[in-house]
């Protein structure tokens, strides 16, 4: 069995005990546990475990905040989040912060062994259910199907770095109409209304628009 050192943290004592009992029974090397985010981070900083399995929502610091702080301080512990949440924003933040595992609480005991083994091998593990729920919204061709022909034309031009003014001129429409189309596209693709979010999406998914 893996000798990877593991720290666990959850502010629900029964859930934490259930997770620890399960992993100890499977002979995993649990070196410490915490009941809140601040203690969890301090343990990670002190012990530098191979893996930290953290509840995403805890008092003092969330699992996401712990992951961010580990990244800022170059702590190489692989973070695994256990969560009830299926929101795409959290999923995207987890990917942004190089989090190695994202496991839904309802499947935690079924999936945690597979997750630890996957992470130990240097690969990432995301609950199949969360990928199924969110990849469809975020990355599939279905979102493109919701766009009108005009919106698809504009999206293709955005992917080639055309400005709103250039797009308006090419399509013989007003600058304001282009802006309205952009806003509709962002909404239909479920993108965050941040600067360049649409340009980044258009470039990453350019092949789907051909």
Backbone as JSON Lines, residues from 0, in Angstrom:
{"i":0,"aa":"X","n":[0.84,-1.19,0.0],"ca":[0.0,0.0,0.0],"c":[0.89,1.25,0.0]}
{"i":1,"aa":"X","n":[0.33,2.34,-0.56],"ca":[1.08,3.58,-0.68],"c":[1.56,4.1,0.68]}
{"i":2,"aa":"X","n":[2.82,4.51,0.72],"ca":[3.36,5.09,1.95],"c":[3.33,6.62,1.89]}
{"i":3,"aa":"X","n":[2.59,7.16,0.93],"ca":[2.45,8.61,0.82],"c":[1.89,9.15,2.14]}
{"i":4,"aa":"X","n":[2.48,10.22,2.66],"ca":[1.96,10.81,3.9],"c":[0.73,11.65,3.57]}
{"i":5,"aa":"X","n":[-0.31,11.51,4.39],"ca":[-1.6,12.17,4.11],"c":[-2.07,12.94,5.33]}
{"i":6,"aa":"X","n":[-2.56,14.17,5.09],"ca":[-3.24,14.96,6.12],"c":[-4.7,15.1,5.68]}
{"i":7,"aa":"X","n":[-5.63,15.0,6.64],"ca":[-7.05,15.16,6.32],"c":[-7.61,16.33,7.13]}
{"i":8,"aa":"X","n":[-8.66,16.97,6.6],"ca":[-9.3,18.07,7.34],"c":[-10.76,18.18,6.95]}
{"i":9,"aa":"X","n":[-11.61,18.3,7.97],"ca":[-13.05,18.5,7.77],"c":[-13.6,19.06,9.08]}
{"i":10,"aa":"X","n":[-14.5,20.05,8.98],"ca":[-15.03,20.62,10.22],"c":[-16.2,19.81,10.78]}
{"i":11,"aa":"X","n":[-16.58,18.74,10.11],"ca":[-17.61,17.83,10.65],"c":[-16.91,16.62,11.26]}
{"i":12,"aa":"X","n":[-16.86,16.51,12.6],"ca":[-16.09,15.43,13.26],"c":[-16.46,14.03,12.78]}
{"i":13,"aa":"X","n":[-17.74,13.78,12.57],"ca":[-18.16,12.43,12.15],"c":[-17.67,12.1,10.75]}
{"i":14,"aa":"X","n":[-17.74,13.09,9.85],"ca":[-17.27,12.86,8.48],"c":[-15.76,12.65,8.46]}
{"i":15,"aa":"X","n":[-15.05,13.43,9.28],"ca":[-13.6,13.3,9.35],"c":[-13.22,11.92,9.91]}
{"i":16,"aa":"X","n":[-13.92,11.51,10.97],"ca":[-13.65,10.2,11.58],"c":[-13.95,9.08,10.57]}
{"i":17,"aa":"X","n":[-15.05,9.21,9.85],"ca":[-15.41,8.2,8.85],"c":[-14.35,8.07,7.77]}
{"i":18,"aa":"X","n":[-13.85,9.21,7.3],"ca":[-12.81,9.22,6.26],"c":[-11.52,8.61,6.81]}
{"i":19,"aa":"X","n":[-11.1,9.06,8.01],"ca":[-9.86,8.55,8.6],"c":[-9.94,7.04,8.87]}
{"i":20,"aa":"X","n":[-11.06,6.61,9.44],"ca":[-11.22,5.17,9.74],"c":[-11.11,4.34,8.46]}
{"i":21,"aa":"X","n":[-11.74,4.83,7.42],"ca":[-11.72,4.12,6.13],"c":[-10.29,4.02,5.59]}
{"i":22,"aa":"X","n":[-9.58,5.15,5.6],"ca":[-8.22,5.17,5.04],"c":[-7.24,4.37,5.9]}
{"i":23,"aa":"X","n":[-7.4,4.43,7.22],"ca":[-6.52,3.66,8.11],"c":[-6.76,2.16,7.92]}
{"i":24,"aa":"X","n":[-8.03,1.81,7.73],"ca":[-8.36,0.4,7.49],"c":[-7.69,-0.11,6.2]}
{"i":25,"aa":"X","n":[-7.56,0.82,5.25],"ca":[-6.91,0.46,3.97],"c":[-5.39,0.64,4.06]}
{"i":26,"aa":"X","n":[-4.92,0.96,5.26],"ca":[-3.48,1.08,5.54],"c":[-2.8,2.27,4.87]}
{"i":27,"aa":"X","n":[-3.55,3.34,4.68],"ca":[-2.93,4.58,4.2],"c":[-2.25,5.27,5.38]}
{"i":28,"aa":"X","n":[-1.25,6.1,5.06],"ca":[-0.41,6.71,6.09],"c":[-0.93,8.11,6.48]}
{"i":29,"aa":"X","n":[-1.97,8.12,7.36],"ca":[-2.53,9.39,7.84],"c":[-1.63,9.92,8.96]}
{"i":30,"aa":"X","n":[-1.0,11.08,8.74],"ca":[-0.05,11.57,9.76],"c":[-0.67,12.62,10.68]}
{"i":31,"aa":"X","n":[-1.78,13.27,10.23],"ca":[-2.43,14.28,11.08],"c":[-3.78,14.67,10.49]}
{"i":32,"aa":"X","n":[-4.63,15.27,11.34],"ca":[-5.94,15.74,10.9],"c":[-6.25,17.09,11.53]}
{"i":33,"aa":"X","n":[-7.14,17.85,10.88],"ca":[-7.54,19.16,11.41],"c":[-9.04,19.34,11.27]}
{"i":34,"aa":"X","n":[-9.6,20.23,12.13],"ca":[-11.04,20.49,12.09],"c":[-11.37,21.86,11.53]}
{"i":35,"aa":"X","n":[-10.35,22.62,11.11],"ca":[-10.63,23.9,10.45],"c":[-9.5,24.21,9.47]}
{"i":36,"aa":"X","n":[-9.77,25.19,8.6],"ca":[-8.83,25.48,7.52],"c":[-7.49,26.01,7.98]}
{"i":37,"aa":"X","n":[-7.51,26.87,9.0],"ca":[-6.24,27.44,9.48],"c":[-5.32,26.36,10.03]}
{"i":38,"aa":"X","n":[-5.88,25.46,10.86],"ca":[-5.06,24.37,11.41],"c":[-4.58,23.44,10.3]}
{"i":39,"aa":"X","n":[-5.45,23.23,9.32],"ca":[-5.07,22.35,8.19],"c":[-3.88,22.94,7.45]}
{"i":40,"aa":"X","n":[-3.94,24.25,7.16],"ca":[-2.83,24.88,6.45],"c":[-1.54,24.82,7.27]}
{"i":41,"aa":"X","n":[-1.65,25.11,8.58],"ca":[-0.46,25.07,9.44],"c":[0.17,23.68,9.47]}
{"i":42,"aa":"X","n":[-0.68,22.66,9.48],"ca":[-0.17,21.27,9.45],"c":[0.54,20.98,8.12]}
{"i":43,"aa":"X","n":[-0.07,21.46,7.03],"ca":[0.54,21.23,5.7],"c":[1.9,21.93,5.64]}
{"i":44,"aa":"X","n":[1.94,23.2,6.11],"ca":[3.19,23.97,6.07],"c":[4.28,23.32,6.92]}
{"i":45,"aa":"X","n":[3.88,22.74,8.06],"ca":[4.85,22.13,8.97],"c":[5.28,20.74,8.51]}
{"i":46,"aa":"X","n":[4.31,19.9,8.17],"ca":[4.59,18.48,7.89],"c":[4.94,18.2,6.42]}
{"i":47,"aa":"X","n":[4.53,19.11,5.52],"ca":[4.74,18.91,4.07],"c":[4.32,17.51,3.61]}
{"i":48,"aa":"X","n":[3.06,17.13,3.87],"ca":[2.62,15.79,3.46],"c":[2.59,15.64,1.94]}
{"i":49,"aa":"X","n":[2.57,14.4,1.48],"ca":[2.48,14.18,0.03],"c":[1.12,14.66,-0.48]}
{"i":50,"aa":"X","n":[0.06,14.36,0.3],"ca":[-1.31,14.66,-0.12],"c":[-2.07,15.27,1.05]}
{"i":51,"aa":"X","n":[-2.92,16.26,0.78],"ca":[-3.84,16.8,1.8],"c":[-5.26,16.66,1.26]}
{"i":52,"aa":"X","n":[-6.1,15.95,2.03],"ca":[-7.5,15.75,1.63],"c":[-8.34,16.7,2.48]}
{"i":53,"aa":"X","n":[-8.92,17.71,1.83],"ca":[-9.56,18.8,2.56],"c":[-11.01,18.99,2.17]}
{"i":54,"aa":"X","n":[-11.84,19.26,3.18],"ca":[-13.2,19.7,2.91],"c":[-13.08,21.09,2.27]}
{"i":55,"aa":"X","n":[-13.92,21.38,1.3],"ca":[-13.77,22.66,0.59],"c":[-14.23,23.85,1.45]}
{"i":56,"aa":"X","n":[-15.23,23.62,2.33],"ca":[-15.74,24.71,3.17],"c":[-15.45,24.41,4.63]}
{"i":57,"aa":"X","n":[-14.55,25.22,5.22],"ca":[-14.22,25.05,6.64],"c":[-14.08,26.42,7.28]}
{"i":58,"aa":"X","n":[-14.23,26.51,8.6],"ca":[-14.0,27.8,9.27],"c":[-12.55,28.27,9.08]}
{"i":59,"aa":"X","n":[-12.37,29.58,9.12],"ca":[-11.06,30.27,9.05],"c":[-10.43,30.27,7.66]}
{"i":60,"aa":"X","n":[-10.38,29.13,6.98],"ca":[-9.86,29.1,5.61],"c":[-10.56,27.99,4.84]}
{"i":61,"aa":"X","n":[-10.94,28.29,3.62],"ca":[-11.58,27.25,2.79],"c":[-10.49,26.38,2.14]}
{"i":62,"aa":"X","n":[-10.89,25.25,1.61],"ca":[-9.95,24.38,0.89],"c":[-9.3,25.11,-0.28]}
{"i":63,"aa":"X","n":[-10.09,25.95,-0.97],"ca":[-9.57,26.74,-2.1],"c":[-8.5,27.72,-1.61]}
{"i":64,"aa":"X","n":[-8.78,28.4,-0.49],"ca":[-7.81,29.36,0.07],"c":[-6.52,28.66,0.49]}
{"i":65,"aa":"X","n":[-6.66,27.47,1.07],"ca":[-5.48,26.7,1.46],"c":[-4.65,26.36,0.22]}
{"i":66,"aa":"X","n":[-5.33,25.92,-0.83],"ca":[-4.63,25.57,-2.08],"c":[-3.91,26.79,-2.65]}
{"i":67,"aa":"X","n":[-4.58,27.94,-2.59],"ca":[-3.96,29.18,-3.11],"c":[-2.71,29.53,-2.3]}
{"i":68,"aa":"X","n":[-2.81,29.4,-0.98],"ca":[-1.67,29.74,-0.11],"c":[-0.51,28.77,-0.32]}
{"i":69,"aa":"X","n":[-0.85,27.5,-0.53],"ca":[0.2,26.5,-0.81],"c":[0.92,26.85,-2.11]}
{"i":70,"aa":"X","n":[0.14,27.26,-3.1],"ca":[0.73,27.61,-4.4],"c":[1.64,28.83,-4.25]}
{"i":71,"aa":"X","n":[1.14,29.86,-3.53],"ca":[1.93,31.08,-3.31],"c":[3.24,30.79,-2.59]}
{"i":72,"aa":"X","n":[3.21,29.83,-1.66],"ca":[4.4,29.53,-0.84],"c":[5.19,28.32,-1.35]}
{"i":73,"aa":"X","n":[4.88,27.92,-2.59],"ca":[5.6,26.81,-3.26],"c":[5.62,25.53,-2.43]}
{"i":74,"aa":"X","n":[4.5,25.24,-1.75],"ca":[4.37,23.97,-1.02],"c":[3.86,22.94,-2.02]}
{"i":75,"aa":"X","n":[4.56,21.83,-2.15],"ca":[4.26,20.88,-3.23],"c":[3.23,19.81,-2.86]}
{"i":76,"aa":"X","n":[2.67,19.9,-1.66],"ca":[1.61,18.95,-1.26],"c":[0.5,18.95,-2.3]}
{"i":77,"aa":"X","n":[0.09,17.76,-2.71],"ca":[-1.0,17.66,-3.7],"c":[-2.33,17.79,-2.96]}
{"i":78,"aa":"X","n":[-3.13,18.76,-3.36],"ca":[-4.39,19.05,-2.68],"c":[-5.54,18.27,-3.33]}
{"i":79,"aa":"X","n":[-6.32,17.6,-2.48],"ca":[-7.55,16.93,-2.92],"c":[-8.71,17.58,-2.16]}
{"i":80,"aa":"X","n":[-9.7,18.09,-2.88],"ca":[-10.86,18.71,-2.23],"c":[-12.05,17.76,-2.22]}
{"i":81,"aa":"X","n":[-12.71,17.7,-1.07],"ca":[-13.96,16.93,-0.98],"c":[-15.08,17.94,-0.78]}
{"i":82,"aa":"X","n":[-16.11,17.87,-1.6],"ca":[-17.12,18.92,-1.59],"c":[-18.52,18.43,-1.91]}
{"i":83,"aa":"X","n":[-19.5,19.18,-1.44],"ca":[-20.9,18.95,-1.82],"c":[-21.23,19.81,-3.04]}
{"i":84,"aa":"X","n":[-20.34,20.74,-3.37],"ca":[-20.66,21.76,-4.39],"c":[-20.35,21.31,-5.81]}
{"i":85,"aa":"X","n":[-21.28,21.65,-6.69],"ca":[-21.1,21.27,-8.1],"c":[-21.02,22.52,-8.99]}
{"i":86,"aa":"X","n":[-20.8,23.7,-8.4],"ca":[-20.76,24.93,-9.19],"c":[-19.52,24.96,-10.07]}
{"i":87,"aa":"X","n":[-19.72,25.43,-11.29],"ca":[-18.6,25.44,-12.24],"c":[-17.48,26.38,-11.8]}
{"i":88,"aa":"X","n":[-17.85,27.48,-11.07],"ca":[-16.81,28.43,-10.65],"c":[-15.78,27.75,-9.75]}
{"i":89,"aa":"X","n":[-16.26,26.93,-8.81],"ca":[-15.34,26.23,-7.9],"c":[-14.5,25.22,-8.68]}
{"i":90,"aa":"X","n":[-15.12,24.55,-9.63],"ca":[-14.42,23.56,-10.46],"c":[-13.3,24.25,-11.25]}
{"i":91,"aa":"X","n":[-13.61,25.42,-11.81],"ca":[-12.6,26.16,-12.59],"c":[-11.48,26.67,-11.69]}
{"i":92,"aa":"X","n":[-11.85,27.15,-10.49],"ca":[-10.82,27.61,-9.54],"c":[-9.9,26.45,-9.17]}
{"i":93,"aa":"X","n":[-10.49,25.28,-8.96],"ca":[-9.7,24.09,-8.61],"c":[-8.7,23.79,-9.72]}
{"i":94,"aa":"X","n":[-9.13,23.89,-10.97],"ca":[-8.21,23.63,-12.08],"c":[-7.13,24.7,-12.17]}
{"i":95,"aa":"X","n":[-7.54,25.96,-11.95],"ca":[-6.62,27.09,-11.99],"c":[-5.49,26.94,-10.96]}
{"i":96,"aa":"X","n":[-5.85,26.44,-9.78],"ca":[-4.88,26.35,-8.67],"c":[-4.1,25.03,-8.69]}
{"i":97,"aa":"X","n":[-4.24,24.28,-9.78],"ca":[-3.5,23.02,-9.91],"c":[-3.85,22.03,-8.8]}
{"i":98,"aa":"X","n":[-5.13,22.03,-8.41],"ca":[-5.59,21.07,-7.41],"c":[-5.64,19.69,-8.07]}
{"i":99,"aa":"X","n":[-5.16,18.68,-7.35],"ca":[-5.01,17.36,-7.96],"c":[-6.28,16.5,-7.91]}
{"i":100,"aa":"X","n":[-7.15,16.78,-6.95],"ca":[-8.36,15.95,-6.86],"c":[-9.56,16.77,-6.45]}
{"i":101,"aa":"X","n":[-10.73,16.43,-6.99],"ca":[-11.97,17.11,-6.66],"c":[-13.04,16.03,-6.59]}
{"i":102,"aa":"X","n":[-13.41,15.68,-5.34],"ca":[-14.29,14.52,-5.12],"c":[-15.6,14.99,-4.48]}
{"i":103,"aa":"X","n":[-16.71,14.55,-5.03],"ca":[-18.0,14.89,-4.44],"c":[-18.21,14.09,-3.17]}
{"i":104,"aa":"X","n":[-18.71,14.76,-2.12],"ca":[-18.86,14.12,-0.81],"c":[-19.72,12.87,-0.86]}
{"i":105,"aa":"X","n":[-20.75,12.92,-1.7],"ca":[-21.67,11.77,-1.73],"c":[-20.99,10.51,-2.26]}
{"i":106,"aa":"X","n":[-19.87,10.69,-2.99],"ca":[-19.15,9.52,-3.53],"c":[-17.77,9.36,-2.89]}
{"i":107,"aa":"X","n":[-17.51,10.12,-1.8],"ca":[-16.14,10.19,-1.25],"c":[-15.56,8.83,-0.92]}
{"i":108,"aa":"X","n":[-16.27,8.01,-0.16],"ca":[-15.68,6.73,0.26],"c":[-15.56,5.77,-0.92]}
{"i":109,"aa":"X","n":[-16.44,5.91,-1.91],"ca":[-16.35,5.04,-3.1],"c":[-15.15,5.43,-3.95]}
{"i":110,"aa":"X","n":[-14.83,6.72,-3.98],"ca":[-13.85,7.21,-4.96],"c":[-12.48,7.56,-4.37]}
{"i":111,"aa":"X","n":[-12.4,7.7,-3.03],"ca":[-11.18,8.27,-2.46],"c":[-9.94,7.41,-2.71]}
{"i":112,"aa":"X","n":[-10.1,6.08,-2.68],"ca":[-8.94,5.2,-2.95],"c":[-8.42,5.41,-4.36]}
{"i":113,"aa":"X","n":[-9.35,5.4,-5.3],"ca":[-8.99,5.61,-6.71],"c":[-8.34,6.98,-6.87]}
{"i":114,"aa":"X","n":[-8.9,7.98,-6.17],"ca":[-8.35,9.34,-6.23],"c":[-6.91,9.37,-5.71]}
{"i":115,"aa":"X","n":[-6.68,8.81,-4.52],"ca":[-5.33,8.82,-3.92],"c":[-4.33,8.1,-4.83]}
{"i":116,"aa":"X","n":[-4.73,6.96,-5.36],"ca":[-3.82,6.2,-6.23],"c":[-3.51,6.97,-7.51]}
{"i":117,"aa":"X","n":[-4.52,7.65,-8.06],"ca":[-4.33,8.45,-9.27],"c":[-3.38,9.61,-9.0]}
{"i":118,"aa":"X","n":[-3.62,10.31,-7.88],"ca":[-2.81,11.47,-7.49],"c":[-1.37,11.04,-7.17]}
{"i":119,"aa":"X","n":[-1.23,9.88,-6.51],"ca":[0.1,9.36,-6.18],"c":[0.93,9.14,-7.45]}
{"i":120,"aa":"X","n":[0.25,8.77,-8.52],"ca":[0.95,8.55,-9.81],"c":[1.2,9.85,-10.57]}
{"i":121,"aa":"X","n":[0.84,10.98,-9.93],"ca":[1.1,12.28,-10.56],"c":[0.0,12.74,-11.5]}
{"i":122,"aa":"X","n":[-1.13,12.02,-11.53],"ca":[-2.24,12.42,-12.4],"c":[-3.33,13.07,-11.56]}
{"i":123,"aa":"X","n":[-4.25,13.77,-12.23],"ca":[-5.35,14.43,-11.52],"c":[-6.59,13.55,-11.52]}
{"i":124,"aa":"X","n":[-7.38,13.72,-10.46],"ca":[-8.62,12.95,-10.37],"c":[-9.78,13.89,-10.06]}
{"i":125,"aa":"X","n":[-10.77,13.92,-10.95],"ca":[-11.99,14.67,-10.71],"c":[-13.16,13.7,-10.77]}
{"i":126,"aa":"X","n":[-14.04,13.75,-9.77],"ca":[-15.2,12.85,-9.73],"c":[-15.86,12.78,-11.11]}
{"i":127,"aa":"X","n":[-16.07,11.56,-11.63],"ca":[-16.72,11.45,-12.95],"c":[-18.03,12.22,-13.01]}
{"i":128,"aa":"X","n":[-18.77,12.22,-11.91],"ca":[-20.07,12.9,-11.89],"c":[-19.92,14.4,-12.09]}
{"i":129,"aa":"X","n":[-18.88,15.0,-11.47],"ca":[-18.71,16.46,-11.62],"c":[-18.26,16.79,-13.03]}
{"i":130,"aa":"X","n":[-17.42,15.94,-13.6],"ca":[-16.97,16.18,-14.98],"c":[-18.16,16.06,-15.94]}
{"i":131,"aa":"X","n":[-18.97,15.06,-15.69],"ca":[-20.15,14.83,-16.53],"c":[-21.11,16.02,-16.45]}
{"i":132,"aa":"X","n":[-21.32,16.52,-15.23],"ca":[-22.24,17.65,-15.03],"c":[-21.71,18.94,-15.64]}
{"i":133,"aa":"X","n":[-20.4,19.18,-15.47],"ca":[-19.87,20.49,-15.82],"c":[-19.2,20.56,-17.18]}
{"i":134,"aa":"X","n":[-18.55,19.49,-17.61],"ca":[-17.9,19.57,-18.91],"c":[-18.93,19.82,-20.0]}
{"i":135,"aa":"X","n":[-20.12,19.26,-19.83],"ca":[-21.18,19.47,-20.8],"c":[-21.53,20.94,-20.91]}
{"i":136,"aa":"X","n":[-21.57,21.63,-19.78],"ca":[-21.92,23.05,-19.77],"c":[-20.77,23.88,-20.31]}
{"i":137,"aa":"X","n":[-19.55,23.5,-19.9],"ca":[-18.41,24.37,-20.17],"c":[-17.76,24.16,-21.53]}
{"i":138,"aa":"X","n":[-17.64,22.9,-21.93],"ca":[-16.74,22.67,-23.06],"c":[-17.35,21.92,-24.25]}
{"i":139,"aa":"X","n":[-18.6,21.49,-24.17],"ca":[-19.11,20.67,-25.26],"c":[-19.61,21.51,-26.41]}
{"i":140,"aa":"X","n":[-19.89,20.85,-27.52],"ca":[-20.43,21.54,-28.7],"c":[-21.85,22.02,-28.45]}
{"i":141,"aa":"X","n":[-22.53,21.49,-27.4],"ca":[-23.92,21.88,-27.15],"c":[-24.05,23.37,-26.95]}
{"i":142,"aa":"X","n":[-23.06,23.98,-26.27],"ca":[-23.14,25.42,-26.02],"c":[-23.06,26.2,-27.32]}
{"i":143,"aa":"X","n":[-22.29,25.69,-28.28],"ca":[-22.2,26.36,-29.58],"c":[-23.53,26.3,-30.33]}
{"i":144,"aa":"X","n":[-24.26,25.2,-30.13],"ca":[-25.54,25.04,-30.82],"c":[-26.55,26.09,-30.41]}
{"i":145,"aa":"X","n":[-26.34,26.68,-29.23],"ca":[-27.28,27.7,-28.75],"c":[-27.08,29.04,-29.44]}
{"i":146,"aa":"X","n":[-25.96,29.19,-30.15],"ca":[-25.65,30.48,-30.8],"c":[-26.37,30.62,-32.13]}
{"i":147,"aa":"X","n":[-26.74,31.84,-32.45],"ca":[-27.36,32.12,-33.75],"c":[-26.25,32.16,-34.81]}
{"i":148,"aa":"X","n":[-26.61,32.07,-36.11],"ca":[-25.58,32.16,-37.17],"c":[-24.75,33.45,-37.06]}
{"i":149,"aa":"X","n":[-25.41,34.55,-36.73],"ca":[-24.68,35.83,-36.6],"c":[-23.68,35.77,-35.45]}
{"i":150,"aa":"X","n":[-24.1,35.18,-34.34],"ca":[-23.21,35.07,-33.17],"c":[-22.02,34.18,-33.48]}
{"i":151,"aa":"X","n":[-22.26,33.11,-34.24],"ca":[-21.15,32.21,-34.62],"c":[-20.15,32.94,-35.51]}
{"i":152,"aa":"X","n":[-20.66,33.75,-36.43],"ca":[-19.77,34.54,-37.31],"c":[-18.89,35.46,-36.47]}
{"i":153,"aa":"X","n":[-19.53,36.14,-35.52],"ca":[-18.79,37.08,-34.66],"c":[-17.76,36.34,-33.81]}
{"i":154,"aa":"X","n":[-18.13,35.17,-33.31],"ca":[-17.22,34.38,-32.49],"c":[-15.98,33.97,-33.29]}
{"i":155,"aa":"X","n":[-16.2,33.58,-34.54],"ca":[-15.06,33.2,-35.41],"c":[-14.12,34.39,-35.62]}
{"i":156,"aa":"X","n":[-14.71,35.57,-35.79],"ca":[-13.88,36.78,-36.0],"c":[-13.15,37.16,-34.71]}
{"i":157,"aa":"X","n":[-13.81,36.98,-33.56],"ca":[-13.15,37.24,-32.27],"c":[-11.91,36.34,-32.13]}
{"i":158,"aa":"X","n":[-12.06,35.08,-32.56],"ca":[-10.96,34.11,-32.46],"c":[-9.75,34.53,-33.3]}
{"i":159,"aa":"X","n":[-9.99,35.38,-34.33],"ca":[-8.87,35.85,-35.17],"c":[-8.37,37.23,-34.71]}
{"i":160,"aa":"X","n":[-8.71,37.59,-33.45],"ca":[-8.24,38.85,-32.84],"c":[-8.83,40.12,-33.44]}
{"i":161,"aa":"X","n":[-9.98,40.01,-34.09],"ca":[-10.62,41.21,-34.64],"c":[-11.26,42.01,-33.5]}
{"i":162,"aa":"X","n":[-11.16,43.33,-33.59],"ca":[-11.77,44.2,-32.59],"c":[-13.26,44.37,-32.92]}
{"i":163,"aa":"X","n":[-14.01,44.92,-31.97],"ca":[-15.44,45.18,-32.21],"c":[-15.64,46.07,-33.44]}
{"i":164,"aa":"X","n":[-14.78,47.07,-33.56],"ca":[-14.87,48.03,-34.68],"c":[-14.64,47.31,-36.01]}
{"i":165,"aa":"X","n":[-13.61,46.45,-36.03],"ca":[-13.3,45.69,-37.26],"c":[-14.43,44.74,-37.62]}
{"i":166,"aa":"X","n":[-15.0,44.07,-36.6],"ca":[-16.11,43.14,-36.84],"c":[-17.32,43.89,-37.38]}
{"i":167,"aa":"X","n":[-17.61,45.06,-36.8],"ca":[-18.74,45.87,-37.27],"c":[-18.57,46.24,-38.74]}
{"i":168,"aa":"X","n":[-17.36,46.63,-39.09],"ca":[-17.07,47.03,-40.48],"c":[-17.2,45.84,-41.44]}
{"i":169,"aa":"X","n":[-16.66,44.68,-41.03],"ca":[-16.71,43.48,-41.89],"c":[-18.13,42.98,-42.11]}
{"i":170,"aa":"X","n":[-18.98,43.08,-41.07],"ca":[-20.34,42.53,-41.16],"c":[-21.39,43.6,-41.47]}
{"i":171,"aa":"X","n":[-20.91,44.83,-41.7],"ca":[-21.83,45.95,-42.04],"c":[-22.91,46.14,-40.97]}
{"i":172,"aa":"X","n":[-22.48,46.09,-39.72],"ca":[-23.41,46.35,-38.62],"c":[-22.78,47.39,-37.69]}
{"i":173,"aa":"X","n":[-23.56,47.9,-36.75],"ca":[-23.02,48.94,-35.87],"c":[-22.15,48.33,-34.77]}
{"i":174,"aa":"X","n":[-21.28,49.17,-34.24],"ca":[-20.4,48.79,-33.14],"c":[-21.25,48.31,-31.95]}
{"i":175,"aa":"X","n":[-22.37,49.02,-31.71],"ca":[-23.25,48.68,-30.58],"c":[-23.87,47.29,-30.76]}
{"i":176,"aa":"X","n":[-24.21,46.94,-32.01],"ca":[-24.79,45.62,-32.28],"c":[-23.77,44.52,-31.99]}
{"i":177,"aa":"X","n":[-22.52,44.78,-32.33],"ca":[-21.45,43.8,-32.04],"c":[-21.35,43.6,-30.53]}
{"i":178,"aa":"X","n":[-21.39,44.7,-29.79],"ca":[-21.29,44.6,-28.33],"c":[-22.45,43.79,-27.74]}
{"i":179,"aa":"X","n":[-23.66,44.01,-28.3],"ca":[-24.83,43.27,-27.82],"c":[-24.67,41.78,-28.11]}
{"i":180,"aa":"X","n":[-24.17,41.46,-29.31],"ca":[-23.92,40.05,-29.68],"c":[-22.89,39.43,-28.74]}
{"i":181,"aa":"X","n":[-21.82,40.16,-28.46],"ca":[-20.78,39.65,-27.56],"c":[-21.37,39.31,-26.2]}
{"i":182,"aa":"X","n":[-22.2,40.21,-25.69],"ca":[-22.83,40.0,-24.39],"c":[-23.71,38.75,-24.4]}
{"i":183,"aa":"X","n":[-24.46,38.56,-25.48],"ca":[-25.32,37.37,-25.62],"c":[-24.5,36.09,-25.68]}
{"i":184,"aa":"X","n":[-23.38,36.15,-26.41],"ca":[-22.51,34.96,-26.57],"c":[-21.93,34.57,-25.21]}
{"i":185,"aa":"X","n":[-21.44,35.56,-24.46],"ca":[-20.87,35.3,-23.12],"c":[-21.91,34.62,-22.24]}
{"i":186,"aa":"X","n":[-23.14,35.13,-22.32],"ca":[-24.23,34.56,-21.51],"c":[-24.53,33.12,-21.93]}
{"i":187,"aa":"X","n":[-24.63,32.87,-23.24],"ca":[-24.99,31.53,-23.73],"c":[-23.88,30.5,-23.48]}
{"i":188,"aa":"X","n":[-22.64,30.96,-23.46],"ca":[-21.52,30.04,-23.23],"c":[-21.2,29.88,-21.75]}
{"i":189,"aa":"X","n":[-22.0,30.55,-20.9],"ca":[-21.79,30.48,-19.45],"c":[-20.39,30.94,-19.03]}
{"i":190,"aa":"X","n":[-19.91,31.99,-19.69],"ca":[-18.58,32.5,-19.35],"c":[-18.69,33.61,-18.32]}
{"i":191,"aa":"X","n":[-17.63,33.77,-17.53],"ca":[-17.61,34.89,-16.59],"c":[-17.36,36.17,-17.39]}
{"i":192,"aa":"X","n":[-18.08,37.25,-17.07],"ca":[-17.93,38.48,-17.86],"c":[-16.64,39.23,-17.54]}
{"i":193,"aa":"X","n":[-15.52,38.56,-17.7],"ca":[-14.22,39.19,-17.41],"c":[-13.58,39.63,-18.72]}
{"i":194,"aa":"X","n":[-12.63,40.53,-18.63],"ca":[-11.88,40.97,-19.81],"c":[-11.23,39.76,-20.47]}
{"i":195,"aa":"X","n":[-11.41,39.66,-21.77],"ca":[-10.77,38.61,-22.59],"c":[-11.31,37.19,-22.37]}
{"i":196,"aa":"X","n":[-12.32,37.0,-21.52],"ca":[-12.82,35.63,-21.3],"c":[-13.35,35.03,-22.61]}
{"i":197,"aa":"X","n":[-14.02,35.89,-23.42],"ca":[-14.58,35.42,-24.68],"c":[-13.47,35.13,-25.7]}
{"i":198,"aa":"X","n":[-12.47,36.0,-25.74],"ca":[-11.35,35.79,-26.66],"c":[-10.62,34.48,-26.33]}
{"i":199,"aa":"X","n":[-10.38,34.24,-25.05],"ca":[-9.69,33.01,-24.63],"c":[-10.53,31.79,-25.03]}
{"i":200,"aa":"X","n":[-11.84,31.84,-24.75],"ca":[-12.73,30.72,-25.11],"c":[-12.71,30.48,-26.61]}
{"i":201,"aa":"X","n":[-12.81,31.57,-27.38],"ca":[-12.87,31.47,-28.85],"c":[-11.59,30.83,-29.41]}
{"i":202,"aa":"X","n":[-10.44,31.21,-28.84],"ca":[-9.17,30.65,-29.32],"c":[-9.04,29.17,-28.94]}
{"i":203,"aa":"X","n":[-9.45,28.84,-27.69],"ca":[-9.33,27.45,-27.24],"c":[-10.29,26.5,-27.98]}
{"i":204,"aa":"X","n":[-11.4,27.06,-28.46],"ca":[-12.43,26.2,-29.1],"c":[-12.58,26.5,-30.59]}
{"i":205,"aa":"X","n":[-11.54,27.09,-31.15],"ca":[-11.62,27.52,-32.55],"c":[-11.93,26.37,-33.51]}
{"i":206,"aa":"X","n":[-11.33,25.19,-33.23],"ca":[-11.54,24.04,-34.13],"c":[-12.99,23.59,-34.16]}
{"i":207,"aa":"X","n":[-13.74,23.82,-33.07],"ca":[-15.15,23.41,-33.04],"c":[-16.03,24.31,-33.9]}
{"i":208,"aa":"X","n":[-15.49,25.49,-34.21],"ca":[-16.29,26.47,-34.96],"c":[-16.08,26.36,-36.46]}
{"i":209,"aa":"X","n":[-15.14,25.53,-36.88],"ca":[-14.81,25.45,-38.31],"c":[-15.89,24.69,-39.08]}
